[in-house]
Amino acid sequence: MNPLLWAVIAVAVLVAIGKRFLGEPMNAREVFVTPLVLLGIGVYGLREIPLSAVDITWIVIGSAVGLGFGALRGTTVRIFERGGVLWQRYTKWTALVWVVSLAGNAGIGFLGAAMGMHPDARPMTLSIGVGLVGEMISLGLRALSSGTPFAPDPDRTTARR
């Protein structure tokens, strides 16, 4: 992956995580669309790599683990109502799951590499996207079942003014 693209993605993820630790309005686009876009970019990045059975096996294993950790992480996020809309805040437990999932995914990456996995067969966007899809599932279900509406999308609110 292009180092500049990796740096941009890393900064965007860190900013998003930082905002969520402070607490932020929860809008549907960030909960549902962003993870799917990152997942799509990650899958698209695999198109130029001649994937072997070993690569596919480790992609599936890594994706299952990432999805599970993401779903677990979604259960640790505090969801609350403020101003008539949903808000979210990461907790210390969210941070713990992030650290454990990073270590787990790194371990899977090392095992895959030791077993002959192509070095480019696990793009960072795919790993992040899969984890965020897991978080999206558990967090999204909790949000939808709360009965409280999502916050308006700030980009669309600004565009209408």
TORZASE-681020 format. One record per residue (C-alpha): x, y, z negated. Coordinates in steps of 0.25 Angstrom, whole numbers, padded with zeros to 4 digits, always signed. Layout:
XYZ/...
***
This chain:
+0000+0000+0000/+0005+0014+0003/+0011+0020-0010/+0004+0033-0008/-0010+0026-0007/-0006+0018-0019/-0003+0030-0027/-0015+0037-0023/-0024+0025-0027/-0016+0024-0040/-0018+0039-0044/-0033+0038-0040/-0035+0026-0049/-0028+0032-0061/-0036+0045-0060/-0049+0037-0059/-0045+0029-0071/-0040+0041-0079/-0054+0048-0076/-0061+0036-0081/-0054+0035-0094/-0058+0049-0096/-0073+0046-0092/-0079+0050-0080/-0093+0050-0073/-0096+0037-0066/-0100+0038-0052/-0104+0027-0043/-0094+0030-0032/-0082+0028-0041/-0088+0016-0048/-0092+0008-0035/-0086+0014-0023/-0071+0017-0027/-0068+0002-0031/-0074-0003-0018/-0066+0007-0010/-0053+0003-0017/-0057-0012-0015/-0059-0009+0000/-0046-0002+0002/-0039-0013-0005/-0045-0024+0003/-0043-0016+0016/-0028-0015+0012/-0027-0030+0013/-0031-0030+0028/-0017-0029+0033/-0011-0039+0023/-0010-0054+0029/-0017-0060+0016/-0013-0074+0013/-0021-0084+0004/-0012-0081-0007/-0015-0066-0005/-0030-0068-0005/-0030-0077-0017/-0022-0066-0025/-0031-0055-0020/-0043-0063-0025/-0037-0066-0038/-0032-0051-0040/-0046-0046-0036/-0054-0055-0045/-0045-0051-0057/-0046-0036-0053/-0061-0037-0052/-0062-0044-0065/-0053-0033-0072/-0060-0022-0065/-0074-0028-0070/-0068-0029-0084/-0063-0015-0083/-0077-0010-0079/-0083-0015-0092/-0073-0007-0100/-0077+0006-0094/-0086+0015-0103/-0099+0019-0095/-0107+0030-0101/-0117+0041-0098/-0114+0055-0098/-0122+0066-0092/-0132+0056-0086/-0122+0048-0078/-0112+0037-0080/-0098+0040-0085/-0086+0030-0087/-0074+0029-0095/-0063+0019-0095/-0059+0014-0109/-0047+0008-0116/-0052-0005-0112/-0053-0001-0097/-0038+0003-0098/-0035-0011-0104/-0042-0018-0093/-0035-0009-0083/-0021-0013-0089/-0025-0028-0090/-0030-0028-0075/-0018-0021-0070/-0009-0031-0077/-0018-0043-0072/-0018-0038-0058/-0003-0036-0058/-0001-0050-0063/-0010-0055-0052/-0002-0047-0042/+0011-0053-0047/+0005-0067-0046/+0000-0065-0032/+0013-0059-0028/+0020-0071-0034/+0011-0081-0027/+0014-0074-0013/+0003-0063-0012/+0006-0053-0002/+0011-0040-0009/+0000-0031-0002/-0011-0041-0004/-0016-0033-0017/-0017-0019-0013/-0019-0010-0025/-0032-0004-0020/-0038-0018-0020/-0033-0021-0034/-0039-0008-0039/-0052-0009-0030/-0055-0023-0036/-0053-0019-0050/-0062-0007-0048/-0072-0016-0041/-0072-0024-0054/-0074-0012-0062/-0085-0007-0053/-0093-0019-0055/-0093-0019-0070/-0093-0004-0072/-0103-0002-0060/-0113-0012-0066/-0112-0006-0080/-0114+0008-0074/-0126+0003-0065/-0133-0004-0077/-0131+0009-0086/-0143+0016-0079/-0135+0029-0079/-0132+0035-0066/-0118+0036-0060/-0112+0050-0060/-0113+0057-0047/-0101+0056-0038/-0092+0069-0040/-0088+0069-0025/-0102+0069-0020/-0107+0079-0031/-0096+0089-0027/-0099+0087-0012/-0114+0091-0014/-0111+0104-0020/
***
